[in-house]
Amino acid sequence: MARFRRLLAVGLGAVGASVFYCVNNNDNSIVLLAAQKFQDESLHTPRFHDQPLKATKWDWNWDKREPAFLVKPPEGVEDTERFQRDLEAKRPTATRHLFLIRHGQYNLAGKCDTERVLTDTGIKQAKLTGDRLVALNLPYQSMIRSTMTRAQQTGDYILTRMVPGSVAIKDDKLLEEGKPYPPEPSSTWRPDSVLYQNGCRIEAAFRNYFYRADYRQKEDTFDIIVCHANVIRYFVCRALQLPPEAWLRMSLDHASITWVSIRPSGLVGLQYLGDSGHLPRELVTHNT
């Protein structure tokens, strides 16, 4: 069989990066040459002329809980020891883990929220998601649910797989579905008033649940949030300090699991994004 070579370059124009894929009998030289050629050409186009590549810096005080901002600044050199002592006392040591669950498939023909109930498929999805959460064998402390019917039902079916009373339950209207931010690119038009109202609410929900642990918290926490695709996608962008207008570029399956970890340092890790591997293929759906 003749030697097979394939090279695919996908340019990310905003940063001048590329992803290269090559099958060439384990010979990577063509990949290296192509990558070098692309970079050399990109950096000499007018778009990049006199514009050195630079990365957007991580905002360590994104949740307004960076220890250095929580203690009184030193008043002169003689106060440095007190400042360092107070600083160490305020440093968190625990990690907060948030499990963002999209609701299961629901009745799209419903004319109001109470009619938009889970389908039989959605019920099966929710139960299997509950099984997956149980299989992870983590000490979940709470479940917070959107007040919309499909999220409430999804939470209820997840709870049927858990030990009764093992998690605290809270319902929150801030987590209801909506358009969180003007997406880019977008092929649909929405009045600014709708985005403004929903965006403020969903941003408030983000600030309510995404922050590093308090310095008095000694153990890691694991909380489940059952809500909606738009809300979860926006949360992920905000937590990773990505452009919020990118939320519509992701797709989440029904009853999928997105796992976000907020470290004591303020760094945020995305462990899962829309994981639906616990569902058999015939139960994987992602329509609105």
Secondary structure, DSSP 4 states (H G I P E B T S, - for coil): -----EEEEEEETTTTEEEEEEESTT--HHHHHHHHHHHHHHHTSTTTTT----PPPP-TTTTS--GGGTSPPPSSGGGHHHHHHHHHHT-----EEEEEEEPPPB-TT-SSGGG--B-HHHHHHHHHHHHHHHHTT--EEEEEEESSHHHHHHHHHHHTTS-TTSSEEEEEGGGS----S--SS-SS---HHHHHHHHHHHHHHHHHH--PPPTT--S-EEEEEEE-HHHHHHHHHHHTT--GGGGGG----TT-EEEEEE-TTS-EEEEEEEE-TTS-GGG-----
